[in-house]
Amino acid sequence: MKIAEFDVVFLSYDEPNADLNYADLCNKIPWAKRVHGVKGSDAAHKAAAELSDTEYFVSVDADNIVNNSFFNLDLDIKENIQVYSWVGKNIVNGLMYGNGGLKLWRKDFVLKMQTHEASDSDRAQVDFCWEDGYKQFPQCFSDVYINASPFQAWRAGFREGVKMTLSDGVKVSPGEIKEKVWWHNLHRLQQWATVGSHEENGKYAVLGARMGTYMTNCTDWDYVQVRDFEVLREIYETKVKHFDLENDAQDYGTKIKHELGIVWPWLDPQLSSYVYNLYARTIDLARTYYREDKDV
């Protein structure tokens, strides 16, 4: 089936670039629908499912600009797959993985799932629990703009700083992070916590990743609250807005080094841009090799 045959639902909450990105999506898919302002990730996705008239629906996060070629895709639907996911490219740090990317959901699965604020399982309290019904594609069909405001950038970094140090959605002891947390997540977190100062508001994303890591693993803060955007706004308003941005970000890096043994250097804009481009080139080479290897 072609992706364009499914309903497309744009999910927004308070993102400053949401209206602009939705207008861009409607220029490409005029029948795109929108869910706005629903609190809670589980509730918002259920609202999207209820809005869909097709058995599957595509969700587009509000910080996404979608490549038009996505809607020309043909997809072989499998009965045992509940969610198909494509990577999105984070324009602040260059990361390309499922975070923020486009997803195709089975409608009845979403209506029955219990995640985030509706979860009765430790694993699904701060993220979706995919089990075996999740298919991740390596292709990228959207750019993810998390930096339309300082708060948006900080929140994006903070949420990943929390979630990337969990093991199957559950907090581990500080001494077990390197042993029990998936190495891919630690690698991605390293990128979040160092790369970004060359982009507008990118330093806030770096600070957020460091704060999320520190508050989750070095304090008694309840990490489950990361799912509540109003709690995150309160942290930002009462703490982050009064920070000396670079000095406090570097201070968090020092504390994380001493307490967790994780070393994250502070990268000025020139170094940040260099690492960003180096990472992008490495990804391009890997993808080229992958395609050539598959052709053989």
N, C-alpha and C positions, 0 to 999 in steps of 0.2 A: 504494500500500500504506500501511497505517497504521503509524506508528512502534511502536505497542504490539505489533505482530506480530513484532517482532525481539527477540532476546535483549538484555538490558540488563546490562552488566558494570561494576561499581564498582571503580575502580583506586585502591588506597591503598598507602602505603609506611610513613610514620612520622607522618602528620599527626595532631595532637592532637585535632582535631574529626572524625576519620574515622568512628569508631563512631557518634557522634551523627548524622552526615550519612547514614550507611548505613541507620540505623534509620528516618530520615525517608524515604529512598528506598523502603525495603521497605513502609512504610505506604502508599505510592502505587502501587508495583509489587511486590507480594509475591514474585514470581518472579525478582527481580533477583539476579544472581550477583555474586561478589566475588573479585578477585585482590588478595592482600595480601603486602607484603614482598618482592616480586621486584625485585632490583637491576637497574637499567638500563631506560631507556624502551623500547628495542626489545624486550627480553626480556619486559617486563611486558605490552606490547600483544600480543605473540605468545601469551603465556599466556592473555590474554583471548580471543583468536581461537580457541585450542584449546578453551576452555571453552564457546564458543558452539555451539549446535546449529542456528543459522539462517545463511543465506547472508551476511547482513549483521548487524552487532551495534552497539549504542549503547554508547559508553564515557562514563562519568561520573567525572570526577576527584574525589578525596576531599574537596576543599575546596568542592564544589558543593552547593547546595540547589536542587533542580529544581522548576520550576513544573509543576504537574499537567497544565496544558493542553498541554504538549509531547507527551504520549503520545496526544493526540487528533489529531495532525497527520496529514494525508494527504501522501504524497510520491510523485512521479512518478520512479521509478528510471530512470536513464540508464545504458546499457551502458558508456559511456566515463568515467564518474565513479567513482572509487575511494573517495573520502571526502567526506561532506557535513558541513558545520560550521555551528553557530549560535553567535552571540556570547554571552559571559557578562558580567554586570555586576560589576566589581570594587567591593566595598563600601568599600574604603579610599580609592581615588582616583577612582572613577566611570567609569573607562575601560570601553568596551564593544567588544571585538574578539575574534578567535579564541582568544586566550590563555585557557586555563581553561574554555572553553565546551564544550558538548555536541557529540559527533561520532558520525556513523554511518559505519562502516567496512565495506568489502567484505572478508569473511573471508580469501579466498584471496590477496588483495593483501597483507594484513598478514603472513600466514605466509611470503610471499616477500620482503618488503621488507628492506632493510639500512640501518638508520639508527642514529644515536647510537653506542653501543659496538660495533655490528656493521657500521658503515659502512666502505665502501671508497672513499668520495667525500668530498672536502673540504666540499661543500655540506651534507651530511647528518650531519656529525659532532656537531652540537649541537642539531639540530632535525630535524623530518620534512621530507623533500624531496618536495613535492607534484607537481611537473611540471605536466601538463595535466589530471590526474585529480582535481582538487580543486574543490569548489563551496562558496563561502562565502555564507551567508544573513545578512541584516542583522537578522533577528528575534532577540530575546533571550528565553531560556527558563530561565535559571538565574542565581542570585546566587553570586558567588565570594568565600568568606570565607578570605582568606589570613592572617588576623591572630589566630589562636587562641593563638599564643605569639609571643614576640619572635623566636625563631629562624625560625619559619615565615614571618613577615612579612619578615624580613631576607632569607631565601633567595629568596622570590618576587621581591623587588626586585632582588637581586643578579643573578639569572638573566636578567631582562629588561634590566638594565644592560649585561650582556655581549652578549646576542643582538641588541638593538636598534641596536647600533653596527656590526654586521656587514653586509656586502653579499653577498647570496646565501649566507649562512652562513660567509663568509670575512672575516678581518680585513683592513682597509685601513689605509693610513698615516694618522696623525692629521690631516694637512693635506687628506686626501681625504674625510673623514667627511661634511661638509656637501654635497659634490659627488656622492658615489657611493652614500651610504646613502639608502634610500627615505624621502622626507620624512614620510610617515605614521608611520614608526617613530621618527623623531626627535621628532615631535610627541608621540607616546605616551610616549617616554622622558622628555620634559620634564614630563609629568604625573606619572609615577612618581617623578621626582627632586625634586618640589616639594610635591605634595599628599598629605596623609595624617596630619598631626600632630593633627588633630581627632578621629581614631579611635584606639581602644585598639591599642597596638603599631604604629600607623601610621608613627611616626617611624623605626622599624626598617626598614620598607619603603623609605622615602625614603633612609635611609643606605645600604641595600643597593644601590639603583639607582645611587647615586653611586660606591660602592666598585666595583661591577661595571664601570662605565664607565671608571673610573680605572685599575683593575688591567689591564683588557684593552688600553687604548689608550696608557697612559703608563708601563707597566712591561713586563718581559719574562715576566710570568706567562703560562703556557700556558692560553689561554682555553678550549681544548677540555675542560679539567677541569670546566667548569661542568656537564657532564652527570653527574658523579659526586657523589651526595648526601653520601657520606662525606667527600670532600674539602671540600665546602662546610661540613659540620659542624665539621671541624677548623679551618677559617679562622675560623668563628664562635667556637669555644671558645678559641682561642689569641689572637684579636685583638679581636673585637667585644665580647665579654663584659667586657673591661677598658677599653672606651672611655668617655669622657665624651660621651654620645650626641649632644646638640645641638651641642656645640663641635666634635666630630670630623666630624659631618655637614657643618657649615658650612665646616670646613677643607677637606674634599674638594671642596666647591663652589668654593672659592677656587682650589684647584690646577687644577681642570678649566677654570675660566675662563682662567687664565694659560697652560695648556698646550694646550688644545683650542679656546679661543675660544668656548666654550659658557657662557652665563650662566644660572644657576639660582638665583634668590633663595631665601632661607630663609623659609618661611611659618609664622607662629605659628598656633595652633589656630583663632583667629578668621578670619585670612586664608585658611587652608586650607579651612575650611568654606565661606567665601564663594566661592572658586574652584570647589570641588566642586559647589556648588549652581548656579553660573553655567554650568558645563560641562553639568550635567544638564539645565538648562533649554534650553540651546542644542541639545543632542541631541534633546530632545523636540520643539522647534520644527522642526528639520530633518526628523525622522521624520514629523511632521504634514504638512509641505509635500510630502514625498516621496509620501505616501499620496494627498494631494489632487491632486498632479500626475499620478499614475498613474490616478486616477479620471477625470480629464479626458481 
